[in-house]
Amino acid sequence: MENKPVKILNCVVVDDEPLAREVIIRFIERVPSLKLVAECSNAIEAMTAVQQNEVDLLFADIQMPELLGTEFIKILKNPPQVIIITAYPQYALEGYELDVVDYLLKPVQFERFLKAINKVFQQTGIATPSVNAGDKTETKQEPYLYFRTDRKMVKVMIDDIIYIEGMKNYIKIITEKGVIITKNSMAAAEAMLPGDEFIRVHRSYIVPKAKIRSFNNETIEVGKAEIPIGKLFKNDVMRSLQG
C-alpha cells in the first residue's frame, strides 16, 4: 500500500474572543501535523498574517469588529482552506457557499475539531493526523487558565473557581481568591473549562460540580451564592447531577 505524504499544515486562528482563540490553539497543539503560525483578534490582523506566512489552514470566526469573517474570506485572492468557528448557526449556508471545509459551532469539542481536521487532510490527500498520546480529555490536564483583565493576563487555578457569571460582553469569574472581570462570552468560557467538571446551569451561570453544596429544581447553592437554574438547562442539569 502506498503511503500518503506527511505534511505539517501552517495554521492561522482569527477570533476577537481571547478565550475562543485559546481553545483552538490548544487543540492545534494536540495535533502534531498542525503548526500555529499566527493568532489574530480581527480580520485586518489576519490579512497581514496570511500575506506574510505560507498559510495552509485558516480558523475564522464570523462576528468580528471591522470586518466579518465571511467578508474577509471573500476578499482573499488565494485563500487557504478554511474552517469557520462561530456561535451563530445562521451563517452556515453562506459559509458553505464560500467552499469552507467545515463549520463548527461554539463551544467546540476536541472530537468535533478533529473530525474537521480529518476532512482537511482527506481533501489534500495527506495522511490522517495523529493525536498526542494520552491526551484524550478536553482540558483535564490543564490546572489553570489565563484571563485578560486590567491590561494583563491573570492566572486562575481551575480548582479555585466557585462560579462564572455572564454580564453582556463580559464574564465575572468568582474564585476562592477574589473576583476577575474579563471581556469574553459565556460560550468561550464554557469551551475552555473541563466539561466533566463544570456545568452550565443558566444562560448566565457556569458552576463546578465539586463545589455544589445543594440543589433543587430551581436553584443551586455554590459557595455562599444561590444560583438559578434556567428553564432551558433544567433537564440537562438534573440528569447530570442526579446521575
C-alpha atoms as an extended CHARMM CRD file, in Angstrom:
* protein
*
       243  EXT
         1         1  MET       CA              0.0000000000        0.0000000000        0.0000000000  PROA      1               0.0000000000
         2         2  GLU       CA              1.3180000000        3.4250000000       -0.9610000000  PROA      2               0.0000000000
         3         3  ASN       CA              1.9350000000        5.7020000000        1.9950000000  PROA      3               0.0000000000
         4         4  LYS       CA              0.4170000000        9.1610000000        1.8340000000  PROA      4               0.0000000000
         5         5  PRO       CA              2.8280000000       12.0700000000        2.2470000000  PROA      5               0.0000000000
         6         6  VAL       CA              3.2710000000       13.5790000000        5.6740000000  PROA      6               0.0000000000
         7         7  LYS       CA              2.9510000000       17.3600000000        5.7980000000  PROA      7               0.0000000000
         8         8  ILE       CA              2.7300000000       19.9760000000        8.5120000000  PROA      8               0.0000000000
         9         9  LEU       CA             -0.1060000000       22.4230000000        7.8870000000  PROA      9               0.0000000000
        10        10  ASN       CA              0.5360000000       26.0310000000        8.8810000000  PROA      10              0.0000000000
        11        11  CYS       CA             -2.4860000000       27.4690000000       10.6910000000  PROA      11              0.0000000000
        12        12  VAL       CA             -3.8250000000       30.9240000000       11.4860000000  PROA      12              0.0000000000
        13        13  VAL       CA             -6.5320000000       31.4740000000       14.1040000000  PROA      13              0.0000000000
        14        14  VAL       CA             -8.6430000000       34.6520000000       13.9410000000  PROA      14              0.0000000000
        15        15  ASP       CA            -11.2430000000       35.3980000000       16.6130000000  PROA      15              0.0000000000
        16        16  ASP       CA            -11.9100000000       38.5350000000       18.6290000000  PROA      16              0.0000000000
        17        17  GLU       CA            -12.5080000000       36.4740000000       21.8010000000  PROA      17              0.0000000000
        18        18  PRO       CA             -9.2030000000       35.5800000000       23.5380000000  PROA      18              0.0000000000
        19        19  LEU       CA            -10.6790000000       32.5090000000       25.2490000000  PROA      19              0.0000000000
        20        20  ALA       CA            -12.0910000000       31.2040000000       21.9710000000  PROA      20              0.0000000000
        21        21  ARG       CA             -8.6830000000       31.5930000000       20.3230000000  PROA      21              0.0000000000
        22        22  GLU       CA             -7.0280000000       29.7980000000       23.2360000000  PROA      22              0.0000000000
        23        23  VAL       CA             -9.3390000000       26.7940000000       22.8360000000  PROA      23              0.0000000000
        24        24  ILE       CA             -8.4300000000       26.3410000000       19.1610000000  PROA      24              0.0000000000
        25        25  ILE       CA             -4.7370000000       26.9690000000       19.8030000000  PROA      25              0.0000000000
        26        26  ARG       CA             -4.6650000000       24.2090000000       22.4390000000  PROA      26              0.0000000000
        27        27  PHE       CA             -6.4470000000       21.8790000000       20.0150000000  PROA      27              0.0000000000
        28        28  ILE       CA             -3.8670000000       22.6710000000       17.3170000000  PROA      28              0.0000000000
        29        29  GLU       CA             -1.0550000000       21.8700000000       19.7540000000  PROA      29              0.0000000000
        30        30  ARG       CA             -2.5460000000       18.4050000000       20.2900000000  PROA      30              0.0000000000
        31        31  VAL       CA             -2.2620000000       17.5150000000       16.5920000000  PROA      31              0.0000000000
        32        32  PRO       CA              1.3960000000       17.0950000000       15.5570000000  PROA      32              0.0000000000
        33        33  SER       CA              0.5240000000       17.6630000000       11.8830000000  PROA      33              0.0000000000
        34        34  LEU       CA             -0.6640000000       21.2100000000       12.6310000000  PROA      34              0.0000000000
        35        35  LYS       CA              1.5050000000       24.2490000000       13.3620000000  PROA      35              0.0000000000
        36        36  LEU       CA              0.2490000000       27.6200000000       14.5630000000  PROA      36              0.0000000000
        37        37  VAL       CA              1.9520000000       30.4900000000       12.7280000000  PROA      37              0.0000000000
        38        38  ALA       CA             -0.2690000000       33.3570000000       13.9110000000  PROA      38              0.0000000000
        39        39  GLU       CA             -3.2120000000       34.2110000000       16.1540000000  PROA      39              0.0000000000
        40        40  CYS       CA             -5.2450000000       37.3190000000       15.3690000000  PROA      40              0.0000000000
        41        41  SER       CA             -8.0120000000       39.2680000000       17.0680000000  PROA      41              0.0000000000
        42        42  ASN       CA             -9.5550000000       40.6470000000       13.8700000000  PROA      42              0.0000000000
        43        43  ALA       CA             -9.6450000000       40.1890000000       10.1130000000  PROA      43              0.0000000000
        44        44  ILE       CA             -7.1830000000       43.0210000000        9.4420000000  PROA      44              0.0000000000
        45        45  GLU       CA             -4.5100000000       41.3040000000       11.5320000000  PROA      45              0.0000000000
        46        46  ALA       CA             -5.3510000000       38.0090000000        9.8310000000  PROA      46              0.0000000000
        47        47  MET       CA             -4.9370000000       39.5850000000        6.3900000000  PROA      47              0.0000000000
        48        48  THR       CA             -1.3880000000       40.5740000000        7.3020000000  PROA      48              0.0000000000
        49        49  ALA       CA             -0.6790000000       37.1160000000        8.7470000000  PROA      49              0.0000000000
        50        50  VAL       CA             -1.8610000000       35.3960000000        5.5500000000  PROA      50              0.0000000000
        51        51  GLN       CA              0.2530000000       37.7240000000        3.4120000000  PROA      51              0.0000000000
        52        52  GLN       CA              3.4010000000       37.2630000000        5.4980000000  PROA      52              0.0000000000
        53        53  ASN       CA              3.2040000000       33.4980000000        6.0270000000  PROA      53              0.0000000000
        54        54  GLU       CA              2.6390000000       30.3820000000        3.9830000000  PROA      54              0.0000000000
        55        55  VAL       CA             -0.7670000000       29.5020000000        5.4080000000  PROA      55              0.0000000000
        56        56  ASP       CA             -2.4730000000       26.1820000000        4.6900000000  PROA      56              0.0000000000
        57        57  LEU       CA             -5.4300000000       26.3810000000        7.0650000000  PROA      57              0.0000000000
        58        58  LEU       CA             -7.4180000000       29.2880000000        8.4780000000  PROA      58              0.0000000000
        59        59  PHE       CA             -9.6880000000       29.0330000000       11.5200000000  PROA      59              0.0000000000
        60        60  ALA       CA            -12.0310000000       32.0210000000       11.2760000000  PROA      60              0.0000000000
        61        61  ASP       CA            -14.7450000000       33.4390000000       13.4810000000  PROA      61              0.0000000000
        62        62  ILE       CA            -17.5880000000       35.2990000000       11.7340000000  PROA      62              0.0000000000
        63        63  GLN       CA            -18.8030000000       38.0150000000       14.1030000000  PROA      63              0.0000000000
        64        64  MET       CA            -15.7520000000       40.2740000000       14.4410000000  PROA      64              0.0000000000
        65        65  PRO       CA            -15.2680000000       44.0360000000       14.5730000000  PROA      65              0.0000000000
        66        66  GLU       CA            -14.4540000000       45.9810000000       11.3920000000  PROA      66              0.0000000000
        67        67  LEU       CA            -14.8580000000       43.0450000000        9.0070000000  PROA      67              0.0000000000
        68        68  LEU       CA            -16.9320000000       39.8670000000        9.1990000000  PROA      68              0.0000000000
        69        69  GLY       CA            -15.1140000000       36.5740000000        8.8090000000  PROA      69              0.0000000000
        70        70  THR       CA            -17.1470000000       35.7420000000        5.6950000000  PROA      70              0.0000000000
        71        71  GLU       CA            -16.2540000000       39.1110000000        4.1390000000  PROA      71              0.0000000000
        72        72  PHE       CA            -12.6050000000       38.5040000000        4.9720000000  PROA      72              0.0000000000
        73        73  ILE       CA            -12.6500000000       35.1160000000        3.2420000000  PROA      73              0.0000000000
        74        74  LYS       CA            -14.2640000000       36.6280000000        0.1290000000  PROA      74              0.0000000000
        75        75  ILE       CA            -11.5170000000       39.2070000000       -0.3820000000  PROA      75              0.0000000000
        76        76  LEU       CA             -8.6180000000       36.7560000000       -0.0980000000  PROA      76              0.0000000000
        77        77  LYS       CA             -7.1110000000       36.2570000000       -3.5680000000  PROA      77              0.0000000000
        78        78  ASN       CA             -5.7340000000       32.7770000000       -2.9300000000  PROA      78              0.0000000000
        79        79  PRO       CA             -7.4300000000       31.6720000000        0.2990000000  PROA      79              0.0000000000
        80        80  PRO       CA             -6.1020000000       28.7020000000        2.2610000000  PROA      80              0.0000000000
        81        81  GLN       CA             -8.5040000000       26.0160000000        3.3840000000  PROA      81              0.0000000000
        82        82  VAL       CA            -10.9440000000       27.4750000000        5.8700000000  PROA      82              0.0000000000
        83        83  ILE       CA            -12.7610000000       26.1310000000        8.9240000000  PROA      83              0.0000000000
        84        84  ILE       CA            -15.3540000000       28.5200000000       10.2950000000  PROA      84              0.0000000000
        85        85  ILE       CA            -15.8550000000       28.5520000000       14.0610000000  PROA      85              0.0000000000
        86        86  THR       CA            -18.7730000000       30.6060000000       15.3470000000  PROA      86              0.0000000000
        87        87  ALA       CA            -21.6450000000       30.7870000000       17.8060000000  PROA      87              0.0000000000
        88        88  TYR       CA            -24.1100000000       31.6860000000       15.0290000000  PROA      88              0.0000000000
        89        89  PRO       CA            -25.6270000000       28.7670000000       13.0580000000  PROA      89              0.0000000000
        90        90  GLN       CA            -27.4870000000       31.1070000000       10.6820000000  PROA      90              0.0000000000
        91        91  TYR       CA            -24.2570000000       31.7600000000        8.7550000000  PROA      91              0.0000000000
        92        92  ALA       CA            -23.7940000000       28.0940000000        7.8200000000  PROA      92              0.0000000000
        93        93  LEU       CA            -25.2280000000       28.3870000000        4.2980000000  PROA      93              0.0000000000
        94        94  GLU       CA            -23.0870000000       31.4020000000        3.4560000000  PROA      94              0.0000000000
        95        95  GLY       CA            -20.0730000000       29.5990000000        4.8500000000  PROA      95              0.0000000000
        96        96  TYR       CA            -20.5480000000       26.5540000000        2.6520000000  PROA      96              0.0000000000
        97        97  GLU       CA            -21.1330000000       28.7900000000       -0.3790000000  PROA      97              0.0000000000
        98        98  LEU       CA            -17.5960000000       30.0400000000        0.2640000000  PROA      98              0.0000000000
        99        99  ASP       CA            -16.4330000000       26.4190000000       -0.0540000000  PROA      99              0.0000000000
       100       100  VAL       CA            -15.1700000000       26.1670000000        3.5190000000  PROA      100             0.0000000000
       101       101  VAL       CA            -14.0280000000       22.7580000000        4.7400000000  PROA      101             0.0000000000
       102       102  ASP       CA            -16.2750000000       22.7040000000        7.8030000000  PROA      102             0.0000000000
       103       103  TYR       CA            -18.4750000000       24.8610000000       10.0060000000  PROA      103             0.0000000000
       104       104  LEU       CA            -18.0890000000       24.4040000000       13.7680000000  PROA      104             0.0000000000
       105       105  LEU       CA            -20.4040000000       25.8350000000       16.4140000000  PROA      105             0.0000000000
       106       106  LYS       CA            -19.0710000000       27.0890000000       19.7390000000  PROA      106             0.0000000000
       107       107  PRO       CA            -18.3660000000       25.6790000000       22.2290000000  PROA      107             0.0000000000
       108       108  VAL       CA            -16.1940000000       23.3750000000       20.1130000000  PROA      108             0.0000000000
       109       109  GLN       CA            -15.3140000000       19.9570000000       21.4830000000  PROA      109             0.0000000000
       110       110  PHE       CA            -11.9840000000       18.3570000000       20.5370000000  PROA      110             0.0000000000
       111       111  GLU       CA            -13.6190000000       15.3640000000       18.8630000000  PROA      111             0.0000000000
       112       112  ARG       CA            -15.5770000000       17.6860000000       16.5540000000  PROA      112             0.0000000000
       113       113  PHE       CA            -12.4380000000       19.7240000000       15.8690000000  PROA      113             0.0000000000
       114       114  LEU       CA            -10.5280000000       16.5710000000       14.9250000000  PROA      114             0.0000000000
       115       115  LYS       CA            -13.3190000000       15.4890000000       12.5680000000  PROA      115             0.0000000000
       116       116  ALA       CA            -12.9660000000       18.8080000000       10.7260000000  PROA      116             0.0000000000
       117       117  ILE       CA             -9.1780000000       18.3940000000       10.5440000000  PROA      117             0.0000000000
       118       118  ASN       CA             -9.6150000000       14.9210000000        9.0740000000  PROA      118             0.0000000000
       119       119  LYS       CA            -11.7010000000       16.4930000000        6.2960000000  PROA      119             0.0000000000
       120       120  VAL       CA             -8.8350000000       18.8700000000        5.5300000000  PROA      120             0.0000000000
       121       121  PHE       CA             -6.3490000000       16.0280000000        5.2450000000  PROA      121             0.0000000000
       122       122  GLN       CA             -8.6980000000       13.8940000000        3.1570000000  PROA      122             0.0000000000
       123       123  GLN       CA             -9.2110000000       16.7290000000        0.6820000000  PROA      123             0.0000000000
       124       124  THR       CA             -5.4700000000       17.3250000000        0.3370000000  PROA      124             0.0000000000
       125       125  GLY       CA             -4.5850000000       13.6350000000        0.0660000000  PROA      125             0.0000000000
       126       126  ILE       CA             -2.3250000000       13.8350000000        3.1110000000  PROA      126             0.0000000000
       127       127  ALA       CA             -2.0960000000       11.1520000000        5.7790000000  PROA      127             0.0000000000
       128       128  THR       CA             -4.6990000000       11.3820000000        8.5520000000  PROA      128             0.0000000000
       129       129  PRO       CA             -3.2390000000       13.3260000000       11.5070000000  PROA      129             0.0000000000
       130       130  SER       CA             -2.3300000000       11.6480000000       14.7560000000  PROA      130             0.0000000000
       131       131  VAL       CA             -3.1420000000       12.9840000000       18.2100000000  PROA      131             0.0000000000
       132       132  ASN       CA             -0.6940000000       13.3070000000       21.0830000000  PROA      132             0.0000000000
       133       133  ALA       CA             -0.8490000000       10.1090000000       23.1150000000  PROA      133             0.0000000000
       134       134  GLY       CA             -2.5530000000       10.1860000000       26.4660000000  PROA      134             0.0000000000
       135       135  ASP       CA             -4.3300000000       13.4500000000       25.5990000000  PROA      135             0.0000000000
       136       136  LYS       CA             -7.9170000000       12.3870000000       25.1160000000  PROA      136             0.0000000000
       137       137  THR       CA             -9.5540000000       14.5180000000       27.7780000000  PROA      137             0.0000000000
       138       138  GLU       CA            -10.5610000000       18.0590000000       26.8820000000  PROA      138             0.0000000000
       139       139  THR       CA             -8.7610000000       20.1830000000       29.4580000000  PROA      139             0.0000000000
       140       140  LYS       CA             -8.4440000000       17.9670000000       32.4960000000  PROA      140             0.0000000000
       141       141  GLN       CA             -4.6690000000       18.0710000000       32.3240000000  PROA      141             0.0000000000
       142       142  GLU       CA             -4.7450000000       21.8820000000       32.4450000000  PROA      142             0.0000000000
       143       143  PRO       CA             -4.7290000000       23.0270000000       36.1170000000  PROA      143             0.0000000000
       144       144  TYR       CA             -5.1490000000       26.7160000000       35.2770000000  PROA      144             0.0000000000
       145       145  LEU       CA             -6.3750000000       29.2080000000       32.6980000000  PROA      145             0.0000000000
       146       146  TYR       CA             -5.3230000000       32.7470000000       31.8440000000  PROA      146             0.0000000000
       147       147  PHE       CA             -7.8240000000       35.6150000000       31.6050000000  PROA      147             0.0000000000
       148       148  ARG       CA             -7.1060000000       39.1240000000       30.3800000000  PROA      148             0.0000000000
       149       149  THR       CA             -8.0190000000       41.8550000000       32.8610000000  PROA      149             0.0000000000
       150       150  ASP       CA             -6.5470000000       45.2920000000       33.6090000000  PROA      150             0.0000000000
       151       151  ARG       CA             -4.2630000000       45.0170000000       30.5560000000  PROA      151             0.0000000000
       152       152  LYS       CA             -2.5740000000       41.8420000000       31.7730000000  PROA      152             0.0000000000
       153       153  MET       CA             -3.1190000000       38.0940000000       31.7260000000  PROA      153             0.0000000000
       154       154  VAL       CA             -4.0990000000       36.7260000000       35.1350000000  PROA      154             0.0000000000
       155       155  LYS       CA             -3.6550000000       33.0660000000       36.0350000000  PROA      155             0.0000000000
       156       156  VAL       CA             -6.7100000000       31.4000000000       37.5610000000  PROA      156             0.0000000000
       157       157  MET       CA             -6.4280000000       27.9060000000       39.0280000000  PROA      157             0.0000000000
       158       158  ILE       CA             -9.3580000000       25.8210000000       37.8330000000  PROA      158             0.0000000000
       159       159  ASP       CA             -9.8710000000       24.3650000000       41.2980000000  PROA      159             0.0000000000
       160       160  ASP       CA            -10.2660000000       27.9000000000       42.7120000000  PROA      160             0.0000000000
       161       161  ILE       CA            -13.2580000000       28.7910000000       40.5320000000  PROA      161             0.0000000000
       162       162  ILE       CA            -16.5080000000       28.9920000000       42.5400000000  PROA      162             0.0000000000
       163       163  TYR       CA            -18.7080000000       30.0110000000       39.6180000000  PROA      163             0.0000000000
       164       164  ILE       CA            -18.7480000000       32.1430000000       36.4610000000  PROA      164             0.0000000000
       165       165  GLU       CA            -21.3850000000       34.7560000000       35.7270000000  PROA      165             0.0000000000
       166       166  GLY       CA            -22.1080000000       36.2950000000       32.3240000000  PROA      166             0.0000000000
       167       167  MET       CA            -22.6770000000       40.0450000000       32.0190000000  PROA      167             0.0000000000
       168       168  LYS       CA            -23.4390000000       41.0120000000       28.3850000000  PROA      168             0.0000000000
       169       169  ASN       CA            -19.9860000000       41.2710000000       26.7490000000  PROA      169             0.0000000000
       170       170  TYR       CA            -18.1210000000       40.3400000000       29.9320000000  PROA      170             0.0000000000
       171       171  ILE       CA            -17.8250000000       37.4070000000       32.2990000000  PROA      171             0.0000000000
       172       172  LYS       CA            -17.2370000000       37.5750000000       36.0440000000  PROA      172             0.0000000000
       173       173  ILE       CA            -15.1210000000       34.7720000000       37.4950000000  PROA      173             0.0000000000
       174       174  ILE       CA            -15.6890000000       34.3170000000       41.2100000000  PROA      174             0.0000000000
       175       175  THR       CA            -12.7680000000       32.4490000000       42.7570000000  PROA      175             0.0000000000
       176       176  GLU       CA            -11.5060000000       31.4920000000       46.2000000000  PROA      176             0.0000000000
       177       177  LYS       CA             -9.0690000000       34.4130000000       45.9860000000  PROA      177             0.0000000000
       178       178  GLY       CA            -11.2700000000       37.1380000000       44.5450000000  PROA      178             0.0000000000
       179       179  VAL       CA            -13.2610000000       38.2680000000       41.5140000000  PROA      179             0.0000000000
       180       180  ILE       CA            -11.9580000000       38.7040000000       37.9620000000  PROA      180             0.0000000000
       181       181  ILE       CA            -13.8930000000       40.5080000000       35.2310000000  PROA      181             0.0000000000
       182       182  THR       CA            -12.8270000000       39.9360000000       31.6340000000  PROA      182             0.0000000000
       183       183  LYS       CA            -14.2760000000       40.7070000000       28.2160000000  PROA      183             0.0000000000
       184       184  ASN       CA            -15.4730000000       37.3700000000       26.8570000000  PROA      184             0.0000000000
       185       185  SER       CA            -18.5680000000       35.3170000000       26.1480000000  PROA      185             0.0000000000
       186       186  MET       CA            -20.0880000000       32.5200000000       28.1990000000  PROA      186             0.0000000000
       187       187  ALA       CA            -19.7240000000       30.2060000000       25.1920000000  PROA      187             0.0000000000
       188       188  ALA       CA            -15.9690000000       30.8180000000       25.0940000000  PROA      188             0.0000000000
       189       189  ALA       CA            -15.6470000000       30.2820000000       28.8470000000  PROA      189             0.0000000000
       190       190  GLU       CA            -17.6420000000       27.0600000000       28.6490000000  PROA      190             0.0000000000
       191       191  ALA       CA            -15.3930000000       25.7510000000       25.8720000000  PROA      191             0.0000000000
       192       192  MET       CA            -12.2750000000       26.4170000000       27.9420000000  PROA      192             0.0000000000
       193       193  LEU       CA            -13.4160000000       24.5510000000       31.0450000000  PROA      193             0.0000000000
       194       194  PRO       CA            -13.2480000000       20.7700000000       31.6170000000  PROA      194             0.0000000000
       195       195  GLY       CA            -16.6770000000       19.5380000000       30.5050000000  PROA      195             0.0000000000
       196       196  ASP       CA            -16.7750000000       16.7350000000       33.0810000000  PROA      196             0.0000000000
       197       197  GLU       CA            -16.0810000000       19.1380000000       35.9740000000  PROA      197             0.0000000000
       198       198  PHE       CA            -18.2120000000       22.1790000000       35.1310000000  PROA      198             0.0000000000
       199       199  ILE       CA            -21.8530000000       22.5500000000       34.1350000000  PROA      199             0.0000000000
       200       200  ARG       CA            -23.8100000000       25.3700000000       32.5040000000  PROA      200             0.0000000000
       201       201  VAL       CA            -26.9120000000       25.7800000000       34.6820000000  PROA      201             0.0000000000
       202       202  HSD       CA            -28.2440000000       29.0320000000       33.2380000000  PROA      202             0.0000000000
       203       203  ARG       CA            -27.5060000000       31.2360000000       30.2320000000  PROA      203             0.0000000000
       204       204  SER       CA            -25.5950000000       33.4500000000       32.6840000000  PROA      204             0.0000000000
       205       205  TYR       CA            -24.0100000000       30.9000000000       35.0460000000  PROA      205             0.0000000000
       206       206  ILE       CA            -21.4530000000       28.0820000000       34.9440000000  PROA      206             0.0000000000
       207       207  VAL       CA            -20.5990000000       26.1940000000       38.1420000000  PROA      207             0.0000000000
       208       208  PRO       CA            -18.0860000000       23.4960000000       39.1430000000  PROA      208             0.0000000000
       209       209  LYS       CA            -19.8840000000       20.3000000000       40.1300000000  PROA      209             0.0000000000
       210       210  ALA       CA            -17.4980000000       19.6750000000       43.0460000000  PROA      210             0.0000000000
       211       211  LYS       CA            -18.4670000000       22.9490000000       44.7470000000  PROA      211             0.0000000000
       212       212  ILE       CA            -22.2390000000       22.4450000000       44.6050000000  PROA      212             0.0000000000
       213       213  ARG       CA            -23.4750000000       22.3010000000       48.2190000000  PROA      213             0.0000000000
       214       214  SER       CA            -27.1410000000       21.5710000000       47.4360000000  PROA      214             0.0000000000
       215       215  PHE       CA            -29.7140000000       21.9250000000       44.6790000000  PROA      215             0.0000000000
       216       216  ASN       CA            -33.3910000000       21.6440000000       43.8790000000  PROA      216             0.0000000000
       217       217  ASN       CA            -35.4190000000       22.0870000000       40.7110000000  PROA      217             0.0000000000
       218       218  GLU       CA            -34.9340000000       25.8580000000       40.7040000000  PROA      218             0.0000000000
       219       219  THR       CA            -31.6340000000       26.7660000000       42.3630000000  PROA      219             0.0000000000
       220       220  ILE       CA            -28.1190000000       25.6000000000       43.1370000000  PROA      220             0.0000000000
       221       221  GLU       CA            -26.0900000000       26.5750000000       46.1940000000  PROA      221             0.0000000000
       222       222  VAL       CA            -22.4030000000       27.0210000000       45.4830000000  PROA      222             0.0000000000
       223       223  GLY       CA            -20.1370000000       28.7830000000       47.9490000000  PROA      223             0.0000000000
       224       224  LYS       CA            -22.2820000000       31.4770000000       49.5670000000  PROA      224             0.0000000000
       225       225  ALA       CA            -24.3110000000       32.0790000000       46.4160000000  PROA      225             0.0000000000
       226       226  GLU       CA            -27.7140000000       30.8000000000       45.3560000000  PROA      226             0.0000000000
       227       227  ILE       CA            -27.7470000000       30.4490000000       41.5810000000  PROA      227             0.0000000000
       228       228  PRO       CA            -30.8930000000       29.9990000000       39.4680000000  PROA      228             0.0000000000
       229       229  ILE       CA            -31.3150000000       27.0480000000       37.1350000000  PROA      229             0.0000000000
       230       230  GLY       CA            -32.5130000000       28.2140000000       33.7210000000  PROA      230             0.0000000000
       231       231  LYS       CA            -35.5930000000       26.5740000000       32.2300000000  PROA      231             0.0000000000
       232       232  LEU       CA            -33.7360000000       25.5890000000       29.0690000000  PROA      232             0.0000000000
       233       233  PHE       CA            -30.9590000000       23.9820000000       31.1230000000  PROA      233             0.0000000000
       234       234  LYS       CA            -33.0560000000       22.2560000000       33.8110000000  PROA      234             0.0000000000
       235       235  ASN       CA            -33.3580000000       18.8040000000       32.2160000000  PROA      235             0.0000000000
       236       236  ASP       CA            -29.6510000000       18.5420000000       31.4270000000  PROA      236             0.0000000000
       237       237  VAL       CA            -28.6910000000       19.8400000000       34.8830000000  PROA      237             0.0000000000
       238       238  MET       CA            -30.9510000000       17.3560000000       36.6760000000  PROA      238             0.0000000000
       239       239  ARG       CA            -29.6590000000       14.4390000000       34.5780000000  PROA      239             0.0000000000
       240       240  SER       CA            -26.0580000000       15.4320000000       35.2050000000  PROA      240             0.0000000000
       241       241  LEU       CA            -26.3530000000       16.0000000000       38.9450000000  PROA      241             0.0000000000
       242       242  GLN       CA            -28.6920000000       13.1270000000       39.7560000000  PROA      242             0.0000000000
       243       243  GLY       CA            -26.6950000000       10.7450000000       37.5760000000  PROA      243             0.0000000000
